[in-house]
């Protein structure tokens, strides 16, 4: 069990480090680029990732209670807390939590997924290529297929058969959707921008659910 936990956290740490490297030379103006997270900019998502690795269960509960269970307000407050005065400061704060194992509630797979998914929310609109470890992406995909936790992965893929073309992930029964494990993860998380990287008769159903 400890070996499995350590492996999961090592994947999260590696993804954070990779994202830090990818953003190191980014011009200040591009930090304002819209991410795949709706109203959040690239810089906002980085600050959100810093917050996620900085707030344990007790502080999370206090923050949610303080926001009267308005989770958008809760997230916005924590994001503002961890966003720097400049993009360089925001990145420095993110680098400071690269090896953090702090999280709120839920299995570690969820927090690996947090980094993998939000990393691509940032990279995709910036046109930055990144190869996620297939084993890490597979662990996230298997988790998303089982539950609706922070993203409606189970709901989005209900009645569909998903098969990865670059790894062992396969799940469900129904019209087929195939693609890389990462593209499947992103579509499962509701990112319709990745449906164009998928093939199969079930893609349009998934695309509709993403929208």
N, C-alpha and C positions, 0 to 999 in steps of 0.2 A: 504493500500500500504506500509506504514512504517513497519507494522507487518511482511508482506511478505519479505521485504528487510532485516529486522533484522534477520528473520529466515534463509534466504539464507546465510547471512554473518556468522551467528552462526555456520552453517554447515561447511563453509570454515575454520573458526577458529578451530573448533573441529578436522577437518582433518589435519590441520597443527600441532596441538598439538599432535595428535596421531602419526604422522610421526616422530616428534621430539623424542617422547618416544621410538619408534621402533629403531631409529638410535643411541640412547644414548650410548649403549654398543658395537657398531660395531667397530671391529678392524680396524686400519688405512688402512691395505692392502685391505680390502674389499670395501673401498670407491672408489677404482679404478675399481671395477666390471662394466662391460658393462651393461647399462640399456636397456630398450625396446625402447629408443629414438635414435636408430642408433648409431652414433659415440660418443654420450655423455655417460660419466661414471655416476655412482651413484652420485658422488660429483658434477659433472656438473649440473645434474638435480636439485639437492638441491639449488645450486647457482642460477639457472634459476628461481626457484620458489621464491627465495628471491628478485630477480630483478623484477619479475612480480608484487610483492606486494609493490614495492618501487618506481616505475616509473609511474607518472601520465600522463595524455594526452599531456601536453606541452612538457615534457622531452621526451616522446615517439616519438612525431613528430620530434623534433630536432634530436633525435638519428637516426631515419629512414632517414631523409634528409641527415644527415652526412654520412650515409652508402650508399647514392644514391639508396635507395629503394632495396638494397641487404639485405633481411630480415635475411639470415643466418649470415651475417657480423654484422648486428644490434644485433641479439641475442648473438652472440659470445662476442661482446664487453661488453654488459651488464652482461653476465655471468662472464666474467673475473673481472669485477668491484666488483661483490658481492661474489666471491669465496675467501676464506681465504687462508692464508699461510699454514694452516694445516686443516685436516678434522674437528678437534675440533673447529677451528675458523669459518669454513664454517657453522657448525651446530649452533654455537652461533649467527651468523648473521641471520640465518633462524629463530631461536627462537625469535629474536628481532622483527620480523614482524608477529608473530603468530596472533595478533589481528588487523592487519592492514586492512583498508577498501580502501586502495589506489588501483586503477586499471586504465587501459587505457580506450579504447572505448568498447562498447558492454554491454549486459545485465549481471546482476550479476550471472545468471546461468552459463555463460561461465567461470567465475572465480572460481565458485565452482567446475566445471568440470576440470579446470586446476589443482586444488589440488588433486581431486579424481584420475584423469587419471595419472598424473605424480607420485602420491604416489604409484600407482601400477606399473608404469614403473620402480620404484626403488625396491619395495618389491618383485616383481615376480622373478627376477634373483637372489635375495638374499635368497629366500625361506622363506620369512616372511609372516605369515598369518595375515589378517586384515579383520574385518567385517565393511564395510561401512554402515552407517545408510541408510536403504532402502528408506526412504523418500527423503534423499538427492540424492541418486543414481537415484531415479525415476525422480526427477526434472531435473537432468542432461540428462537422457535418452530422456525425452520428448523434451528437447531443441535440442539435437543432431539430433533427427529424423526430425526436421523441417528445419534446415539450415545447410549450410556448413560454419562454422565459426571457424577458426584455425585448425579444422579437418573436413574432408569431410563426416560428419555423414549422411546427407541426401542422398548424392550420393552413399555411401557404402551400404545403405539399400533400395535403390529404387527397387520397384517390389518385395519386400519381406514382409512377415508378421512376426513381432517380438512379442513374448509374454514372460513376466517374470514369473518364477516359484515361486518367493518369494515375489511378490508385485503386484501392480495394473497396471504396465506399459504394454501397448500393442499398436502397431502401424503398419500401412501399410496393404497391401493386396498382396497375392502371396504365394509362397512356404514358409512353416513355419520354423522359427528358435526360439528355446526356450532355456532358461537357466536363471541363476540368473541375477538380474538387473545389478549387477556389471560386470559380464562377457559380457552381451550385450553391456553395455557402452564401455567397452574396445575394443570389436570387432568393434563397430560403429566408434570408434576413429582410427581404422586401425591396432590394435594390434592383429595380427594373432595368437600369442601365446595363446590367450584366446578362439580361435575357438574350441579347443579340449574340452572345457567345455560346448559346446553348442550341441544341438541335433535338428534334423529335416531335411527335404529334401532341405531346403534353405541354409544349413551350407556351403556346398562346394562353392556355388556362393559367399557367404560372405567371405569365406577364400581366394578365388581367388582375390577378390577386395582388401583384406587386404595386399596381397603380391605385 
